[in-house]
Amino acid sequence: MSMHPYTKIDDVDIYYTNLANRIYHALDTTCFIHQFNNPMDAKYLALCLAAYFEDVISGTCIWKAFTTECKKRYGVCVPFYLGESTIEGCLIHEGSDGIPEYDPDEINLADIKFILWHHSQQNAEAQTIIPPLFGTLEPAAKSVYDILNSEYETAPENERMHTFLCDMPLKEDDFGTYFMALEWFQYGCFFNVGNNKRLALSMQWLAQNGNYNQASAFAVRTDQIFGSRANLLSLTSQEWLAKVSEMHPAHKLWTDTDYRPNRTLVVEREDEKYIYAKDQYQKDVLKINKMSFNINDYTPFINGDVAIITNVVRLGSTWWQIGAVSVPDNDKNLQKYVREERERLNHKQSIKDYNMLKDNGYGSNFVFADNVDDAVEFVKSLGYDRTKNLKLPPAKETGVIVYGSPYTGLSIAINIAHCICSPDNPYYDAAKAEQNCFDIISGRGNAFPYEIVCRLIAGNMLPDANMFASKYLKDIGRRITQENLPFLADYYLSGRLDKDISPMELW
């Protein structure tokens, strides 16, 4: 029931719970659950597979939103299992062994395999890479598929879920219902794995630092609901609900939303229902529903006597305050905060640093130096005057990279030059690159920011990246990895091409 946005049990919930039990025993029989240290994680996986089936049967289109977005981004509905490397003899796949061709409106073996892999990766120990092909995954997926396929014609639709996600009419003032949907999607939907654990860790951190109280706990919870990119494809829960709602006319309002965190607002006027506050960063005036504030008298805030720093969410044309509210001590502190936050949002310092590279003809190039001292001397020659603040770990090998972008600024990378296959790189070493090139994609060691990783992928400069460590699967593993590099970068680095790439006019 924790995976549904209602609390009263009916026969449909009992059916899918019983189905989850059958799935769990199938996973147990195929030895899949033995990789989970906590048995509850394996049970949660079984529940999520049942909920995936429920979503397809009920036409709520959560999974279809995922496959539609994957098709648009990567050219396949499901990463890994529909690419060229799904060859006979290595994988059971759509169109073989009696499995029908992939149908985005039906249950599919590839869907189940992806969910099994995703749960395995999310439940793995920190920075452990789980390849999407291992001994127990194939038989487990086939066993689960057979169960779901046998139930396909008789499984009941969950009408309450369909009404909640597809049919229930909403107005701009129904923000409470919208927030409930977001909260459920973030922490209860089968689609999201690990969000509850991430929330629990954040609460533990608050408690350990003596900052835990009802207000701080709610602020962290809402910040993750609206701001976290830990979901699949690095979309927030708000963005995912918009994707799901595109397929359901009753909820078109959920596609007309926005979120602005840590905004400084100056109230200009009020009426009976709304305050009208100017966003000090984007300079537009927001119509904010008074019900969302715990403020009785707005007089001290009008005309800028007192500013408000908080998060705001838009549903349709109306904004709502959410999370914590703070008020600067004085005007000097406010102006300093506004200036620093505006510069951060506008990437002022990083653009300035990058322009040193661009103005000297190195804008989009990777510059290779023999050692750290040479790299530091190079950036000094560009006019970079903050080299004393550079904190670099000791170099273990020859080859240092200087690079930059408008959004990431100017950076230096060490101990990774051997992985970059470029005609300009004298330090490239294919044999060494085989051992740790995938670290660039997974973010282990934080070698490069997401935008730079995308440049490396686009330039085919990571041909040795391979998430498979087994020597027996080295070749097919490299093929699967290379076919899915854009997805893997998005997955491990929580990046998005539409959000994290510097505009072309800044290069």
MIFISE-67723 format. One record per residue (C-alpha): x, y, z. Coordinates in Angstrom, 1 decimal, m for minus. Example, Ala and Ser with C-alpha at 12.3 -4.5 7.8 and 13.67 -1.06 7.14 Angstrom:
2
+--------+--------+--------+
|     c1 |     c2 |     c3 |
+--------+--------+--------+
|   12.3 |   m4.5 |    7.8 |
|   13.7 |   m1.1 |    7.1 |
+--------+--------+--------+
***
This chain:
507
+--------+--------+--------+
|     c1 |     c2 |     c3 |
+--------+--------+--------+
|    0.0 |    0.0 |    0.0 |
|    3.0 |    2.3 |    0.5 |
|    3.4 |    2.2 |   m3.3 |
|   m0.1 |    3.7 |   m3.9 |
|   m1.5 |    7.2 |   m3.3 |
|   m4.4 |    5.9 |   m1.2 |
|   m4.8 |    3.9 |    2.0 |
|   m7.9 |    1.7 |    1.7 |
|   m7.3 |   m1.8 |    0.5 |
|   m9.4 |   m3.5 |   m2.2 |
|   m9.4 |   m6.7 |   m4.1 |
|   m7.2 |   m5.2 |   m6.8 |
|   m4.5 |   m4.4 |   m4.3 |
|   m4.7 |   m8.0 |   m2.9 |
|   m4.4 |   m9.4 |   m6.4 |
|   m1.1 |   m7.5 |   m7.1 |
|    0.3 |   m8.3 |   m3.7 |
|   m0.3 |  m12.0 |   m4.3 |
|    1.3 |  m11.5 |   m7.7 |
|    4.3 |   m9.9 |   m6.1 |
|    4.7 |  m13.0 |   m3.9 |
|    4.8 |  m15.2 |   m6.9 |
|    7.4 |  m13.0 |   m8.5 |
|    9.5 |  m13.1 |   m5.3 |
|    9.5 |  m16.9 |   m5.3 |
|   10.5 |  m16.9 |   m9.0 |
|   13.4 |  m14.5 |   m8.2 |
|   14.3 |  m16.8 |   m5.3 |
|   14.2 |  m19.9 |   m7.5 |
|   16.5 |  m18.4 |  m10.1 |
|   18.9 |  m17.2 |   m7.3 |
|   18.4 |  m13.6 |   m8.2 |
|   17.5 |  m12.4 |   m4.7 |
|   20.8 |  m13.7 |   m3.3 |
|   22.7 |  m10.7 |   m4.5 |
|   20.7 |   m8.4 |   m2.2 |
|   22.3 |   m7.9 |    1.3 |
|   18.9 |   m6.9 |    2.7 |
|   16.0 |   m9.3 |    2.0 |
|   13.6 |   m6.3 |    2.1 |
|   15.3 |   m4.9 |   m1.1 |
|   14.5 |   m8.1 |   m2.9 |
|   10.8 |   m8.0 |   m1.7 |
|   10.6 |   m4.4 |   m2.8 |
|   11.9 |   m5.4 |   m6.3 |
|    9.1 |   m8.0 |   m6.5 |
|    6.5 |   m5.4 |   m5.5 |
|    8.0 |   m3.0 |   m8.2 |
|    7.7 |   m5.6 |  m10.9 |
|    4.1 |   m6.2 |   m9.9 |
|    3.5 |   m2.5 |  m10.0 |
|    5.1 |   m2.2 |  m13.4 |
|    2.6 |   m4.9 |  m14.6 |
|   m0.2 |   m3.0 |  m12.9 |
|    0.8 |    0.2 |  m14.7 |
|    0.7 |   m1.5 |  m18.1 |
|   m2.6 |   m3.3 |  m17.4 |
|   m4.2 |   m0.1 |  m16.0 |
|   m3.0 |    2.2 |  m18.8 |
|   m1.5 |    4.8 |  m16.4 |
|    1.5 |    5.1 |  m18.8 |
|    4.3 |    5.6 |  m16.2 |
|    6.5 |    3.0 |  m17.9 |
|    5.4 |    4.2 |  m21.4 |
|    6.6 |    7.7 |  m20.5 |
|   10.0 |    6.2 |  m19.7 |
|   10.2 |    4.2 |  m23.0 |
|    9.0 |    7.2 |  m25.0 |
|   11.6 |    9.5 |  m23.5 |
|   14.3 |    6.8 |  m24.1 |
|   13.3 |    6.4 |  m27.7 |
|   13.5 |   10.2 |  m28.2 |
|   17.0 |   10.5 |  m26.5 |
|   18.7 |    7.2 |  m27.3 |
|   16.9 |    5.7 |  m30.3 |
|   15.7 |    2.6 |  m28.3 |
|   12.8 |    2.1 |  m26.0 |
|   14.9 |    0.4 |  m23.4 |
|   18.7 |    0.7 |  m23.0 |
|   20.9 |   m2.4 |  m23.2 |
|   18.4 |   m5.0 |  m24.3 |
|   17.2 |   m3.7 |  m27.7 |
|   20.5 |   m2.7 |  m29.2 |
|   22.7 |   m4.4 |  m31.8 |
|   24.6 |   m6.4 |  m29.2 |
|   21.6 |   m8.5 |  m28.1 |
|   22.9 |  m11.4 |  m30.3 |
|   21.8 |  m15.0 |  m30.4 |
|   23.6 |  m17.3 |  m27.9 |
|   24.3 |  m14.5 |  m25.4 |
|   20.9 |  m13.0 |  m24.6 |
|   17.3 |  m14.0 |  m24.7 |
|   15.6 |  m11.1 |  m26.3 |
|   12.5 |   m9.9 |  m28.2 |
|   11.9 |  m12.0 |  m31.3 |
|   13.6 |  m15.2 |  m30.1 |
|   12.7 |  m18.1 |  m27.9 |
|    9.0 |  m17.5 |  m28.4 |
|    9.3 |  m13.9 |  m27.1 |
|    7.3 |  m11.5 |  m29.3 |
|    8.8 |   m8.4 |  m30.8 |
|    9.0 |   m5.4 |  m28.5 |
|    5.7 |   m3.5 |  m28.1 |
|    5.7 |   m0.3 |  m26.1 |
|    2.0 |   m0.8 |  m25.2 |
|    2.5 |   m4.4 |  m23.8 |
|    4.7 |   m6.1 |  m21.2 |
|    8.2 |   m6.9 |  m22.6 |
|   11.1 |   m9.1 |  m21.5 |
|   13.4 |   m6.1 |  m22.1 |
|   11.4 |   m4.0 |  m19.6 |
|   11.8 |   m6.7 |  m16.9 |
|   15.5 |   m7.1 |  m17.5 |
|   16.0 |   m3.4 |  m17.3 |
|   14.1 |   m3.1 |  m14.0 |
|   16.1 |   m6.1 |  m12.6 |
|   19.4 |   m4.3 |  m13.6 |
|   18.2 |   m0.9 |  m12.3 |
|   17.3 |   m2.3 |   m8.8 |
|   20.6 |   m4.3 |   m8.7 |
|   22.6 |   m1.1 |   m9.5 |
|   20.7 |    1.1 |   m7.1 |
|   21.1 |   m1.5 |   m4.2 |
|   24.8 |   m2.1 |   m4.9 |
|   27.5 |   m0.8 |   m2.6 |
|   28.8 |    2.7 |   m3.3 |
|   30.4 |    3.1 |   m6.7 |
|   30.0 |   m0.6 |   m7.6 |
|   29.2 |   m1.0 |  m11.3 |
|   26.7 |   m3.7 |  m12.1 |
|   26.9 |   m4.8 |  m15.8 |
|   23.5 |   m5.3 |  m17.5 |
|   24.3 |   m8.9 |  m18.2 |
|   25.1 |  m11.4 |  m15.5 |
|   24.3 |  m15.1 |  m14.8 |
|   21.1 |  m14.8 |  m12.9 |
|   19.5 |  m11.9 |  m14.7 |
|   18.4 |  m13.8 |  m17.9 |
|   16.7 |  m16.7 |  m16.2 |
|   15.1 |  m14.4 |  m13.6 |
|   13.7 |  m12.1 |  m16.2 |
|   12.3 |  m15.0 |  m18.3 |
|   10.7 |  m16.5 |  m15.2 |
|    9.0 |  m13.2 |  m14.2 |
|    8.0 |  m12.6 |  m17.8 |
|    6.3 |  m16.0 |  m18.0 |
|    4.3 |  m15.3 |  m14.8 |
|    3.1 |  m11.9 |  m16.1 |
|    2.4 |  m13.2 |  m19.5 |
|    0.2 |  m15.9 |  m18.1 |
|   m1.8 |  m13.3 |  m16.1 |
|   m2.0 |  m10.7 |  m18.9 |
|   m5.5 |  m11.5 |  m20.2 |
|   m7.2 |  m11.7 |  m16.8 |
|   m5.3 |   m9.2 |  m14.6 |
|   m7.6 |   m6.5 |  m13.2 |
|   m7.1 |   m2.8 |  m14.0 |
|   m6.5 |   m0.5 |  m11.0 |
|   m9.3 |    2.0 |  m11.7 |
|   m8.3 |    4.1 |   m8.6 |
|   m4.8 |    4.5 |   m9.9 |
|   m6.1 |    5.4 |  m13.4 |
|   m8.5 |    8.0 |  m11.9 |
|   m5.7 |    9.5 |   m9.8 |
|   m3.1 |    9.7 |  m12.6 |
|   m5.3 |   10.1 |  m15.6 |
|   m8.9 |   11.1 |  m15.1 |
|   m9.2 |   13.2 |  m11.9 |
|   m9.9 |   16.9 |  m13.0 |
|   m7.7 |   19.4 |  m11.3 |
|   m7.6 |   23.2 |  m11.0 |
|   m4.8 |   25.6 |  m10.2 |
|   m6.0 |   25.8 |   m6.5 |
|   m5.6 |   22.0 |   m6.1 |
|   m2.0 |   22.3 |   m5.2 |
|   m2.4 |   20.0 |   m2.2 |
|   m3.5 |   17.2 |   m4.5 |
|   m0.6 |   18.0 |   m6.9 |
|    1.9 |   17.9 |   m4.1 |
|    0.5 |   14.6 |   m2.8 |
|    1.0 |   13.1 |   m6.3 |
|    4.6 |   14.4 |   m6.4 |
|    5.3 |   13.1 |   m3.0 |
|    3.9 |    9.7 |   m3.9 |
|    5.8 |    9.6 |   m7.2 |
|    9.1 |   10.5 |   m5.4 |
|    8.8 |    8.0 |   m2.6 |
|    6.2 |    5.4 |   m3.5 |
|    6.2 |    4.8 |   m7.2 |
|    7.8 |    1.6 |   m8.6 |
|    9.6 |    3.8 |  m11.0 |
|   11.9 |    5.3 |   m8.4 |
|   14.4 |    3.2 |   m6.5 |
|   16.4 |    4.4 |   m3.6 |
|   14.7 |    7.7 |   m2.9 |
|   13.4 |    6.5 |    0.5 |
|   17.0 |    5.5 |    1.4 |
|   18.4 |    8.8 |    0.2 |
|   15.7 |   10.6 |    2.3 |
|   16.5 |    8.5 |    5.4 |
|   20.3 |    9.3 |    5.0 |
|   19.5 |   13.0 |    4.8 |
|   17.4 |   12.8 |    8.0 |
|   20.2 |   10.9 |    9.7 |
|   22.6 |   13.7 |    8.7 |
|   20.3 |   16.3 |   10.1 |
|   20.0 |   14.4 |   13.4 |
|   23.8 |   13.9 |   13.7 |
|   24.4 |   17.6 |   13.2 |
|   21.7 |   18.6 |   15.8 |
|   19.6 |   20.2 |   13.1 |
|   16.6 |   17.8 |   13.0 |
|   13.2 |   19.3 |   13.6 |
|    9.9 |   19.2 |   11.9 |
|   10.6 |   22.3 |    9.8 |
|   14.1 |   21.1 |    8.6 |
|   12.8 |   17.6 |    7.9 |
|   10.0 |   19.0 |    5.7 |
|   12.4 |   21.3 |    4.0 |
|   14.7 |   18.5 |    3.0 |
|   11.9 |   16.3 |    2.0 |
|   10.4 |   18.9 |   m0.3 |
|   13.8 |   19.9 |   m1.7 |
|   14.3 |   16.3 |   m2.8 |
|   10.8 |   16.0 |   m4.2 |
|   11.3 |   19.1 |   m6.5 |
|   15.0 |   19.2 |   m7.0 |
|   16.5 |   15.7 |   m6.9 |
|   17.7 |   14.3 |  m10.2 |
|   18.3 |   10.8 |   m8.7 |
|   15.3 |    9.4 |  m10.7 |
|   15.7 |    7.6 |  m14.1 |
|   16.9 |    9.8 |  m16.9 |
|   17.8 |   12.5 |  m14.4 |
|   14.3 |   14.0 |  m14.5 |
|   12.8 |   15.3 |  m11.3 |
|    9.5 |   13.9 |  m10.1 |
|    7.8 |   17.1 |  m11.2 |
|    9.2 |   16.6 |  m14.7 |
|    8.3 |   12.9 |  m14.7 |
|    4.7 |   13.7 |  m13.8 |
|    4.6 |   16.2 |  m16.7 |
|    5.8 |   13.4 |  m19.0 |
|    3.2 |   11.0 |  m17.7 |
|    0.5 |   13.7 |  m17.9 |
|    1.2 |   14.4 |  m21.6 |
|   m0.7 |   11.2 |  m22.3 |
|   m3.7 |   12.1 |  m20.2 |
|   m5.8 |   15.2 |  m21.2 |
|   m7.4 |   15.5 |  m17.7 |
|   m3.9 |   16.4 |  m16.2 |
|   m2.6 |   18.8 |  m18.8 |
|   m2.2 |   21.2 |  m16.0 |
|    0.6 |   19.1 |  m14.6 |
|    2.6 |   19.8 |  m17.7 |
|    2.4 |   23.6 |  m17.0 |
|    4.6 |   23.8 |  m14.0 |
|    7.9 |   25.4 |  m12.9 |
|   10.2 |   25.3 |   m9.8 |
|   12.5 |   28.0 |   m8.6 |
|   14.6 |   27.1 |   m5.5 |
|   16.2 |   29.7 |   m3.1 |
|   14.5 |   32.7 |   m4.7 |
|   14.8 |   36.2 |   m3.2 |
|   11.3 |   37.8 |   m3.4 |
|   10.3 |   41.4 |   m2.8 |
|    6.6 |   41.8 |   m2.3 |
|    5.2 |   44.6 |   m4.3 |
|    1.5 |   44.4 |   m3.5 |
|   m1.3 |   42.1 |   m2.3 |
|   m5.0 |   41.4 |   m2.8 |
|   m7.4 |   39.2 |   m1.0 |
|   m6.0 |   35.9 |   m2.4 |
|   m2.5 |   36.6 |   m3.7 |
|    0.7 |   38.5 |   m3.1 |
|    2.6 |   39.8 |   m6.1 |
|    6.4 |   39.4 |   m5.5 |
|    9.3 |   40.2 |   m7.8 |
|   11.9 |   37.5 |   m8.3 |
|   15.2 |   39.4 |   m7.8 |
|   17.0 |   37.0 |  m10.3 |
|   14.6 |   36.8 |  m13.2 |
|   13.0 |   40.2 |  m12.5 |
|    9.5 |   38.9 |  m13.2 |
|    6.5 |   39.3 |  m10.8 |
|    5.1 |   36.1 |   m9.4 |
|    1.4 |   35.7 |   m8.3 |
|    1.7 |   33.6 |   m5.2 |
|   m1.2 |   32.1 |   m3.3 |
|   m1.3 |   33.4 |    0.3 |
|   m2.5 |   30.1 |    1.6 |
|    1.0 |   28.7 |    1.0 |
|    2.7 |   31.1 |    3.4 |
|    2.4 |   31.0 |    7.2 |
|    2.2 |   34.8 |    7.3 |
|   m0.7 |   36.8 |    8.6 |
|    0.4 |   40.3 |    7.9 |
|    2.3 |   41.2 |    4.7 |
|    2.7 |   44.9 |    5.5 |
|    6.4 |   44.6 |    6.6 |
|    7.2 |   42.9 |    3.3 |
|    5.6 |   45.3 |    0.9 |
|    7.8 |   47.7 |   m1.0 |
|   11.0 |   45.8 |   m0.1 |
|   11.2 |   46.7 |    3.5 |
|   11.8 |   43.0 |    4.2 |
|   12.7 |   40.4 |    1.6 |
|   11.8 |   36.7 |    1.6 |
|   14.1 |   33.9 |    0.6 |
|   12.3 |   30.6 |   m0.2 |
|   11.4 |   28.0 |   m2.9 |
|    8.4 |   28.6 |   m5.1 |
|    6.5 |   26.2 |   m7.4 |
|    4.2 |   27.2 |  m10.2 |
|    1.0 |   25.2 |  m11.1 |
|   m0.6 |   26.8 |  m14.1 |
|   m0.5 |   30.6 |  m13.6 |
|   m0.3 |   30.5 |   m9.8 |
|    2.8 |   30.1 |   m7.7 |
|    3.1 |   28.5 |   m4.2 |
|    5.7 |   28.8 |   m1.5 |
|    7.2 |   25.5 |   m0.4 |
|    9.8 |   24.5 |    2.1 |
|   11.8 |   26.8 |    4.4 |
|   11.5 |   30.6 |    4.5 |
|   14.3 |   32.9 |    5.7 |
|   14.5 |   36.6 |    6.0 |
|   17.9 |   38.4 |    5.7 |
|   19.1 |   40.3 |    8.8 |
|   19.7 |   43.5 |    7.0 |
|   19.8 |   45.1 |    3.6 |
|   23.6 |   44.7 |    3.2 |
|   23.4 |   41.0 |    3.8 |
|   20.5 |   40.8 |    1.3 |
|   22.3 |   42.6 |   m1.5 |
|   25.4 |   40.4 |   m1.0 |
|   23.3 |   37.3 |   m1.1 |
|   21.3 |   38.4 |   m4.2 |
|   24.6 |   39.4 |   m6.0 |
|   26.3 |   36.1 |   m5.3 |
|   23.3 |   34.0 |   m6.1 |
|   22.7 |   35.9 |   m9.4 |
|   26.3 |   35.4 |  m10.4 |
|   26.1 |   31.7 |   m9.6 |
|   22.9 |   31.2 |  m11.6 |
|   24.4 |   33.2 |  m14.5 |
|   27.7 |   31.2 |  m14.3 |
|   29.6 |   34.5 |  m14.2 |
|   32.9 |   33.2 |  m12.8 |
|   33.0 |   30.0 |  m14.8 |
|   32.3 |   32.0 |  m18.1 |
|   35.0 |   34.4 |  m17.2 |
|   37.5 |   31.6 |  m16.6 |
|   36.6 |   29.8 |  m19.7 |
|   37.0 |   32.9 |  m21.8 |
|   40.7 |   32.9 |  m20.9 |
|   40.9 |   29.6 |  m22.8 |
|   38.8 |   30.9 |  m25.7 |
|   40.6 |   34.2 |  m26.0 |
|   43.9 |   32.4 |  m26.4 |
|   42.5 |   30.0 |  m29.1 |
|   42.0 |   27.0 |  m26.8 |
|   38.2 |   27.3 |  m26.3 |
|   36.9 |   23.8 |  m27.2 |
|   40.3 |   22.0 |  m27.1 |
|   41.8 |   19.7 |  m24.6 |
|   45.3 |   20.9 |  m23.7 |
|   47.7 |   18.2 |  m22.7 |
|   50.7 |   18.9 |  m20.4 |
|   53.5 |   16.6 |  m19.2 |
|   52.9 |   17.3 |  m15.5 |
|   51.0 |   19.4 |  m13.0 |
|   53.6 |   22.2 |  m12.9 |
|   53.5 |   22.6 |  m16.6 |
|   49.7 |   22.7 |  m16.5 |
|   49.7 |   25.3 |  m13.8 |
|   52.2 |   27.4 |  m15.8 |
|   50.0 |   27.2 |  m18.8 |
|   46.9 |   28.5 |  m17.0 |
|   49.0 |   31.3 |  m15.5 |
|   50.1 |   32.3 |  m19.0 |
|   46.4 |   32.7 |  m19.9 |
|   45.9 |   35.2 |  m17.1 |
|   44.4 |   32.8 |  m14.5 |
|   45.4 |   34.4 |  m11.1 |
|   43.9 |   31.9 |   m8.6 |
|   46.4 |   29.0 |   m9.0 |
|   47.1 |   29.1 |   m5.2 |
|   43.5 |   27.9 |   m4.7 |
|   44.0 |   24.9 |   m6.9 |
|   43.8 |   21.7 |   m4.9 |
|   45.0 |   18.8 |   m6.9 |
|   45.8 |   15.2 |   m5.7 |
|   49.3 |   13.9 |   m6.4 |
|   49.9 |   12.9 |  m10.0 |
|   50.7 |    9.2 |  m10.3 |
|   51.5 |    9.2 |  m14.0 |
|   52.6 |   11.5 |  m16.8 |
|   49.9 |   13.4 |  m18.6 |
|   47.7 |   16.3 |  m17.3 |
|   44.7 |   17.7 |  m19.1 |
|   43.6 |   21.4 |  m19.1 |
|   40.1 |   21.9 |  m20.3 |
|   37.0 |   24.0 |  m19.9 |
|   33.5 |   25.1 |  m20.9 |
|   31.4 |   28.2 |  m20.2 |
|   29.3 |   26.4 |  m17.5 |
|   32.2 |   24.4 |  m15.9 |
|   34.9 |   27.1 |  m16.1 |
|   38.6 |   26.1 |  m16.4 |
|   39.7 |   22.8 |  m14.9 |
|   42.7 |   20.4 |  m14.6 |
|   42.5 |   16.6 |  m14.7 |
|   45.3 |   14.3 |  m13.6 |
|   45.8 |   10.5 |  m13.7 |
|   43.3 |   10.1 |  m16.5 |
|   45.0 |   11.3 |  m19.7 |
|   45.8 |    7.7 |  m20.7 |
|   42.0 |    7.1 |  m21.3 |
|   41.5 |   10.0 |  m23.8 |
|   41.8 |    8.8 |  m27.4 |
|   42.7 |   11.9 |  m29.3 |
|   45.3 |   12.6 |  m32.0 |
|   46.4 |   15.6 |  m29.8 |
|   47.0 |   13.3 |  m26.8 |
|   50.5 |   11.7 |  m26.6 |
|   49.6 |   10.0 |  m23.3 |
|   46.8 |    7.8 |  m24.6 |
|   47.4 |    4.1 |  m23.7 |
|   44.7 |    1.7 |  m24.8 |
|   45.9 |   m1.1 |  m22.6 |
|   45.7 |    1.1 |  m19.5 |
|   42.5 |    2.7 |  m20.6 |
|   40.8 |   m0.7 |  m20.6 |
|   41.2 |   m0.9 |  m16.9 |
|   39.5 |    2.3 |  m15.8 |
|   38.1 |    4.3 |  m18.8 |
|   34.6 |    3.6 |  m17.6 |
|   35.3 |    5.6 |  m14.4 |
|   34.8 |    8.7 |  m16.6 |
|   31.3 |    7.6 |  m17.4 |
|   30.4 |    6.4 |  m13.9 |
|   31.9 |    9.4 |  m12.1 |
|   34.2 |    7.3 |   m9.9 |
|   37.0 |    9.7 |   m8.9 |
|   35.0 |   12.6 |  m10.4 |
|   37.4 |   12.9 |  m13.4 |
|   35.2 |   15.2 |  m15.5 |
|   31.9 |   17.1 |  m15.1 |
|   29.0 |   15.8 |  m17.1 |
|   29.3 |   18.4 |  m19.9 |
|   32.9 |   17.4 |  m20.6 |
|   32.0 |   13.7 |  m20.6 |
|   29.4 |   14.5 |  m23.3 |
|   32.1 |   16.1 |  m25.4 |
|   34.3 |   13.1 |  m25.0 |
|   31.5 |   10.8 |  m26.0 |
|   30.5 |   12.9 |  m29.0 |
|   34.1 |   13.0 |  m30.2 |
|   34.4 |    9.2 |  m29.8 |
|   37.3 |    9.8 |  m27.4 |
|   36.4 |    7.0 |  m25.0 |
|   36.5 |    3.8 |  m27.2 |
|   37.8 |    1.7 |  m24.3 |
|   35.0 |    2.5 |  m21.9 |
|   33.6 |   m0.9 |  m20.8 |
|   31.4 |   m1.5 |  m17.7 |
|   32.0 |   m5.3 |  m17.9 |
|   35.0 |   m6.4 |  m15.9 |
|   34.8 |  m10.1 |  m16.9 |
|   37.4 |  m11.1 |  m19.5 |
|   34.9 |  m13.6 |  m20.9 |
|   32.5 |  m10.8 |  m21.8 |
|   35.0 |   m8.2 |  m22.7 |
|   34.1 |   m7.8 |  m26.4 |
|   30.3 |   m8.0 |  m26.1 |
|   30.6 |   m5.9 |  m22.9 |
|   32.4 |   m3.1 |  m24.8 |
|   29.9 |   m3.2 |  m27.6 |
|   26.9 |   m2.9 |  m25.1 |
|   28.7 |   m0.2 |  m23.2 |
|   29.6 |    1.8 |  m26.3 |
|   26.1 |    1.6 |  m27.7 |
|   24.7 |    3.0 |  m24.5 |
|   27.3 |    5.6 |  m23.5 |
|   24.9 |    8.6 |  m23.6 |
|   22.4 |    6.8 |  m21.4 |
|   25.1 |    5.6 |  m19.0 |
|   26.5 |    9.1 |  m18.6 |
|   23.0 |   10.5 |  m17.9 |
|   22.4 |    7.6 |  m15.4 |
|   25.5 |    7.7 |  m13.4 |
|   26.3 |   11.5 |  m13.6 |
|   22.6 |   12.6 |  m13.2 |
|   23.1 |   14.8 |  m16.2 |
|   20.8 |   16.1 |  m18.9 |
|   21.7 |   17.5 |  m22.4 |
|   18.8 |   20.0 |  m22.2 |
|   19.9 |   21.4 |  m18.8 |
|   23.7 |   21.0 |  m18.3 |
|   25.2 |   21.9 |  m21.7 |
|   26.6 |   25.4 |  m22.3 |
|   24.7 |   27.4 |  m25.0 |
|   26.6 |   27.4 |  m28.3 |
|   26.8 |   31.2 |  m28.4 |
|   29.1 |   31.1 |  m25.3 |
|   31.7 |   28.8 |  m26.9 |
+--------+--------+--------+
***
